[in-house]
Amino acid sequence: MIIVMKPKASVKSVSQVLTKIRELGLKPNLSKGRERTVIGVIGRVNVEPEYFEVLPEVEKVVRILSPFKLASREFKNEDTIIKINGLEIGGTKIALMAGPCAIEGKEQIKEIAWFLKEKGVRILRGGAYKPRTSPYSFQGLKEKGLEYLEEAKRETGLAVVTEVMSSEDVEKVSQVADILQIGARNMQNYSLLQAVGKTDKPVLLKRGLMATIEELLMSAEYILSTGNNRVILCERGIRTFEKYTRNTFDVSAIPLIKKLSHLPVIADPSHGTGIRDLVTPVAKAALVAGADGLIVEVHKDPQSALSDGSQTLDFKMFSKLIEEIRSLCSICGREI
């Protein structure tokens, strides 16, 4: 259920509604738009809409039929725009996140960070903790990787997105990260979703390996219902019967999610294909489909990368990608 207040409703009227919600043992979720304040009612509502409609300055009460309440367009029709260090994700500009799959050393991450900054990238990605299919694969530098990432962030001024893998690590990773990434394998790790939901950090939520769009939005709902409304969704491909690519990148998911939800959508063409030659064309397709940004793996020497080298762009390829995106932006009415 959502309660829509009249335009310019007073603080007193909004407070009355919030009090009534809490008296019922329910939890309110406040969303202030440009014109109206909308209040989501979280929990099992056992009263009729009239219970709230009689309150001062309440315009209407609407029952949300979608299983994902707070993530839905029914709850909020305006696009959510998430601000990070002066950068907007979900606006007219395309947000670029780039960097190595794994942090391998101090000089490696710094060199990549400075290169990306020169290319106009404002968000550095880098994995300190690496969930891998094989226990014998490189698992990341962990705390040392966070230390190197923090140094690169401090020297370049770039914002940082990095993965958090467990509830116990949320506080530690939050001290470095500007955006907390929830990887595909943890999309339905509900205790972790609730843990990041208790922070004020933006959360980049990746679609699970075989997750439906509804399951992705329900996972976002866990974060939103816990109190954190700064959620960014990420389409990164799903597992199908196709063997020529690492995953099948679902381009149609981007406009569909944006129809169903107000949350911004980032595309990951690196994991979506697993093949560096496919990253650029799929990245462009995602932007044309309406993606609010890209997260791309970049390494100076992908052949020697300790993780996911086959899907990683080198400096020359990434520079070309940026040039092609700029040309595309002029056609689509977007900008980097």
N, C-alpha and C positions, 0 to 999 in steps of 0.2 A: 504494500500500500504506500502511496506517496501523497503528501499534502502540499498542494500548490497555494502559496500565499499570494495575495493581491499585490500588484506593482507598488513598490516602495512601502511595503508593510513595515510597521514600527517594530523596534526591538522588543517592546513590551508584548506585542501580539505573538511574535515568534517565540518568545520565552514561555508564554502560556501554553502554546502547542507542545513545546519540548517537555514541559512539566507534566502535561496530560499523558504523553507517551511514556514517560518514566514511571508514572503512577500505575500504569498497566503492566509494569515489569518488562517493558520493551525498550529497545535501544534506538534513539534517533540518529539519523545521518543527515547533516545539514549541507546543502549545496546552494551557494549564492551565485546566480547568473547575472547577466547584465541588467535584466529587467525584473526578474522575480527570484524569490527564495523558495526552494523546493526542499521538503523534508521527507526523507525516506524513513519508513517504520520497519525496523528489523526485528524479526521474531514472528511467532504465531499470533496473528491478530484475531481476537475473538469479539470484536465490536463492529458495528455497522459504520459505514462512512459518515452517517449523520452525527456520530459521536464527536467527530472533529469539525464537521461542516458548520456547526453552530458557533464555533469559536470566532472571536473578532478577526477580521481581515483574512479569513480563509476563503480562497476563491473556489477551490474544488478539491475533492478527494478522489483519487483514481486507484483502482486495484491493478497491480502489475501481474499480467498473466505469464510473462516470461519467467523461466526458472532462475535466471540470473537477474536479480532485481536491480542492484545498484550499478551494474555494468551496462544496463540496457538503455536504449534510446527513450524508452517510456519514462524512465526516471530522469534522464537529462538529455534534452534534444540537442543542446549546443555541444560542439566538439570540446573535449577536455584538452587544455593546453598546459603542458608541464614546463615550468621554468627552472633552469639549472644554470647558475653562473651567467646570467644574462642571455642564455640560449633558450629558445622556445621549441619544444617538441610537440607537434600537433598543429602548428600554425602553417603559414604559407611557405616558410623556409624548410628545406630538406635538412634533417639532422644527420650528420655523418659520424659514425663511430667506427674506428679502425685501429688495427694493431695486431700483434702476434697472438696466435692461439694460446701459446704458453710463454711466460716470462722465463728466459733462459739465463739471464745475467744482467748485471747493472748497466754495463755499456750497451748491451743489445737493446734494452727497452728504451734507454735514453736516445740512442741514435734514431730509432724508429719514431719516437715521440717528436723529436725535432723535425724530422722529415715530414711527418703528418701535419705538424703545425704550419710549416711553410706552404703546404698544399691547401690550407684552409680548414682542415679538420679541427674540431673543437672538443671532441670526446675521444679519449684514448681507451681502447679495450686491451686487456691483457689478463691471462689466466694465471693466478697464483696457485689455486687449487684446481686440479684437473681430474674430473671423473672419467675414467677410461674403461673401455670394455674389457681389456686384458689387465690383470693385476701386475703384469710384467712390463707394461708400458710406462713411460714417463708420467709421473703423477703430479708434477709441478713442484715449485720451490717452496710452496706454502708460506710460512711467516716471512721467510727471507724474500720471497717474491713480492709480498705486500710492501716490504721495506723498500725494495727497488722501485716499485710502482709509485710509492709515495714520493720518492726523490725525483722521479721523472715528472710527476705532477707539480711538485714545488718549483722545479726549474723552468718548466715550459708554460705553466699556467693552464694546462689542459684539464678538463674535467675527466673523471675516471669511471669506467664501468668494469666491474669484475664479478666473478661468480662466487656466491656463498653456497656451501653444500650442506651445512647442518645448522640447526637452531643454536647450538653452542658457539658457533663462529660468527653469528650475526653482529654482535657488538664489536668484535675485533675487526671484522671486515668493514663495518660502517665507519670506523675511524679514518679509513683511507678512501673508500669508494664514495663517489657522488651519486652513483646509480648501482643498486644491488641487482645482480643478474641471477635469476632462477633458471637453471639449465633444463633442457628437455626431459632429462631423466628424473628431475625433481618436481615436474609440473604438478604432480598429485601427491607431493610430500606435504600433507596438510599441516603438520606441526611446524614445518619450516615456513609455509605460507603465512600462518598466523604470527610467527615470530617476526617476519619482515613487515607484517601488517601493523605491528606495534611500534615501528620506527617511523621517522618522518622523511626517510630517504625514498626517492623514486625507485620503483621496482621494474626491471625489465623481465617480463615473464615469457619464456619461450614455450612454444607449442610442443607437446610431448611427441615422442616418436610415432605413436599410432593414435593420437588423440583426435577426437572430433572437435569441431569448432565450438560446440556447446560445452564440451568438457574443458576446453581452454577458458571459456568465459566463466564457467563455474569455479575454476581455480582462481581466476581474477576476483571472483566474488568473495572468496575466503579472505583475500588481502583487504578488499574494500570494506567488508563487514567488520573487520577487526579495527578499522579506523584510519587506514592509510589510503587516501584517494588518488595517490600519485602512481598509477599503474600504467605501464607501457607494454603493449602486447607485441609479440614477435613471431612472425611466420618464418619457419626455418626448414620447411619440408617435412614430409611424413614418409614412413616406410611403406612401400607397396611391393608388388611382384617384380617391378622393373629392376634390372641388374646393371644397366649401363651407367646409372648415376647412383651416388651414395644414398640420396633420398629423392622423393618426387616433390619438387617445389610447387605448392598449390597457389598459383597466382590468383585464382578466383576467390580464395579465402580473404584476400585483402579488401576488395570492395564489399564482400558479403559481411565481414566483421564490422566494417565502417557503417554499414546499413543497420546492423543489429545493435552496435555499441557506440558510445561516445568516446571511448578510449583511443589514444593514438596507436598506430600500427607501424612497427619497424620490420623491414625485410632482411633476412640473412641469406644472401645468395651463395655464400661460401659453404655452409652446411647443407643448404638446399640442393646443391648439385654435387659437391665433393670433387669438382673438376675445375681447375683454375681458368681454363679457356671458356667455360660457361658462365663464370661469375659476372662478367660485364654485361652480356646480353640479358641475363636473368635479372640483374640489378636494374637495368633500364626498363624491362617489362614491369617490374614491381612498382617503379615510380609512376609509370603511365597508368597502372592500375589503381594508384592513389595512396601508395605507402608514404608515410610521413618521414621516412629516413631509411638509412642502410646501416648494417653492421657488417664489416668486411675484414677478413683476415689478411694482414700485410706483414711481410718479413723481407729483410734485405736479401737473404739467400734461402728461398723456400726449400731447395733441395737438401739443405742441412738442418732444417727446422726439426725440433724434437717432437713436434705434434702437428698433425694435419698439413704437412707440407704440400701435398698434392692439390689442395684446394686454396692455397695461399698465393696472393699476388705479390710479385716483387715490386720494387720501387717504380720501375719503368711502366709496368702494366697498370699499377694504381694511378700513376700520373695520367695515363691515357684514359682510364675510367673517369677521372675527374673532368677531363676535357670533354668527353662525350656527354657526361651528365650536364655540364654547363650548357651545351648546345641543346640538349633535350629540355632543360628548364625554360629556355626562351620560347619554346613551342607550347609547353604545358602551363605557362604562367606561374612557374615556381622559381625559386632561387636557392642557392646553397648558402 
